[in-house]
Amino acid sequence: MAEDGTTDIFVIGGGINGCGIARDAAGRGLSVRLAEMGDLASATSSASTKLFHGGLRYLEYFEFRLVREALIEREVLLRMMPHIAWPMRFVLPYHRDMRFDASAPASRLLAAVMPWMKGRRPDWLIRLGLLMYDTLGGRKILPPTRVLDLTDSPEGAPLKPEFRKAFEYSDCWVEDSRLVVLNARDAAARGAQILTRTKVLEAAPEGRLWRIETENVETGERRIHHARLLVNAGGPWVGDVLRHRVRLNAASGVRLVRGSHIVTRRLFDHDKCYFLQGSDGRIIFAIPYETDFTLIGTTDVEHDDPDTPPVCTPEEQRYLLDFANQYLADPISEADIVWTYSGVRPLYDDGASSATAATRDYTLTLENAGSAPVLNVFGGKITTYRRLAESALEKIGAHFPAMSGPWTANGVLPGGDFPVDGVSAMVGSLRAEYPFLTPFWARRLVRAYGTDARRVLGRATAEEDLGPGFGATLTGAEVAWLMENEYARTADDVIWRRGKLGLRLSDGEVARLEAWMAERRAALTAAAE
Ligand SMILES: Cc1cc2nc3c(=O)[nH]c(=O)nc-3n(C[C@H](O)[C@H](O)[C@H](O)COP(=O)(O)OP(=O)(O)OC[C@H]3O[C@@H](n4cnc5c(N)ncnc54)[C@H](O)[C@@H]3O)c2cc1C
């Protein structure tokens, strides 16, 4: 079997945590190889609600460390990636029957000191939570909380008239799957080797090293790699990797909790997001999405097996519709749903009674199989991926004494080298340079690629210079760029993970794209041989 050289670190998993750790480690001078069995972000990291947020609801679970770390992190992340992340205002409509999740510690405390509240979430407590949310994280870029009169405002227009008052606060949006691919690209630019469609079959200690066997899932080719340290960032498969690939009996466990979203046609005419509280103590978001759509989610359902692909069941769809309809003046139904997606949260098993209550914080464990160390990643959020990577590198520091220190807080991601409020100016200058771009097209390219948009467009002076058009402004030049620079292999990679043009393309257009990519893949393989 073919053998590849020895690296310092071998990372299993090309989700946000694997790619974040690979990038951080490569930037500190370590040699890194990463294997992802599918496409980058093909599991949980493309199925999130896509918020860089402190997690307002976690305050009710007294998760102050997690909330504070995430709040501080929001602004660090905005500066690193002003193209794929941006501030968003959240509108929290208030009415007096809102209730806590009964298992939340704040609920139990309130029940003890104010039993007459009968589980209701009082107005003053929400204000207190928002005051903490505003101040815990040392906010500089994001505007503060305010009270909104819904009786005469665009934010009140789509809601039932009984909602007369709301609180408005700040969090941020992030394009989750693009975040993953930009981390992978930056890791590669710093020397890491990123292997997609490569499954780790087995990893076993061999003296002081790990011997790792992988299989290319497209060609069936098997290879052997050696590494000084193994990182298990398998997300929902973190337990499978431990038990079946590494064969370690670890004490820590993972709890799989499915979360689903529905996407509808656009339901309101402003760019703010709704934070909706349900009578069951849960919350969901309704978020302006991809200009013409609204994203609604999420659910919390136990999920038994990582190999069972998560889908948004008819029951979950009904739950989300009913939840949103408690608020919307014009109710929505199954007929309004244009797309659904679902992902599995790999939560650290802290023994919580309900899926909603299980901690969203992360835990890193370092174990030794003989003298070969393995670092396991449990839980975590997109928002804390950079801090998680820093903690991971700190934890393994003793194994690499020559490694340099933390650097990612000021390390801009590819295409993000422009000011936080610079998107509109860049859209304007891109249209001046490439006058054939429509406003939608130019904005889409800037939001996806930032300052790299010019590299995608090259010397084109007219649309025809960009190769075949696949619909919705997707061209051959862009797809070729994604295949050569961003590890895209299939139409799904392009239309669902490098962007969201899947919402706009017809089946015929997708089939044409798939056929064009198959030809190009064959040509690239032939050229490499
Ligand atoms: C519904 C939902 C909503 C969420 N919303 C938010 C949010 O708004 N904000 C936020 O901050 N966080 C959110 N999260 C949490 C966040 O999405 C996850 O914590 C994060 O994506 C987990 O990343 P990961 O890299 O650990 O896992 P994954 O993204 O699942 O990556 C693990 C990867 O490992 C690969 N793998 C596994 N086994 C092997 C093997 N043997 N060989 C090779 N590869 C392997 C898998 O293919 C997979 O791609 C949400 C999660 C869900 C489910």
The ligand as an ORCA input file, in Angstrom:
! r2SCAN-3c Opt
* xyz 0 1
  C     -29.327     22.569     13.750
  C     -28.059     23.170     14.238
  C     -27.962     24.549     14.397
  C     -26.772     25.105     14.841
  N     -26.675     26.469     14.901
  C     -25.537     27.042     15.294
  C     -25.412     28.450     15.260
  O     -26.300     29.178     14.816
  N     -24.252     28.990     15.716
  C     -23.232     28.219     16.165
  O     -22.242     28.795     16.589
  N     -23.295     26.872     16.172
  C     -24.425     26.264     15.722
  N     -24.527     24.905     15.680
  C     -23.395     24.094     16.151
  C     -22.352     23.870     15.058
  O     -22.952     23.734     13.789
  C     -21.523     22.632     15.357
  O     -21.056     22.687     16.675
  C     -20.314     22.494     14.445
  O     -20.698     22.626     13.089
  C     -19.636     21.153     14.662
  O     -18.527     21.085     13.809
  P     -17.583     19.808     13.776
  O     -16.437     20.155     12.920
  O     -17.303     19.370     15.171
  O     -18.484     18.659     13.140
  P     -18.865     18.366     11.551
  O     -19.139     19.612     10.816
  O     -19.935     17.358     11.591
  O     -17.526     17.763     11.006
  C     -17.086     16.460     11.298
  C     -16.580     15.844     10.012
  O     -15.869     14.654     10.297
  C     -15.998     13.810      9.163
  N     -15.647     12.444      9.563
  C     -16.219     11.694     10.532
  N     -15.627     10.484     10.595
  C     -14.642     10.456      9.666
  C     -13.687      9.483      9.240
  N     -13.615      8.253      9.785
  N     -12.811      9.830      8.241
  C     -12.856     11.059      7.653
  N     -13.764     11.992      8.012
  C     -14.646     11.712      9.006
  C     -17.459     13.985      8.767
  O     -17.705     13.641      7.413
  C     -17.697     15.460      9.052
  O     -17.643     16.274      7.888
  C     -25.686     24.291     15.190
  C     -25.777     22.892     15.017
  C     -26.946     22.349     14.514
  C     -27.040     20.881     14.277
*
